[in-house]
């Protein structure tokens, strides 16, 4: 079976450096065999938000850019989990839950297809260990005007 690193390479992706918090919270917390990851926005590898990933879906942000933003959020989630457990191959038992927040213009209701970007990436990278429960919510705004934010919970060793 492929390792997480090999799967990422096959997908043409690189795990970013885990982002530091910008306020009075921690990026993840570990309690027993759970890791809860704070909401991660769609920072790119350079640690910035691309212009295409700022604003509201259904207005300034296209569906294609929203899907890419959700994938970036999932990569940032995985970076936090790696920081928590050190090794995604041996440390992760299961992605239990993803929570998605979509910065949506009034009347934009295609939230689930945008969140599929994060869900599909989680399964592509972790295989069956990436299958999860999920909720997706449209919101009026997100930090730094990000298009998407994703939080997560993992069972770990």
Secondary structure by P-SEA (a helix, b strand, c coil): cccaaaaaaaaccccccccccccccccccccccbbbbcccccccccccccccccccccccccaaaaaaaaaaaaaaaaaaaaaaccccccccccccbbbbbbbcccccccccccaaaaaaaaaaaccccccccbbbbbbccccccccbbbbbccccc
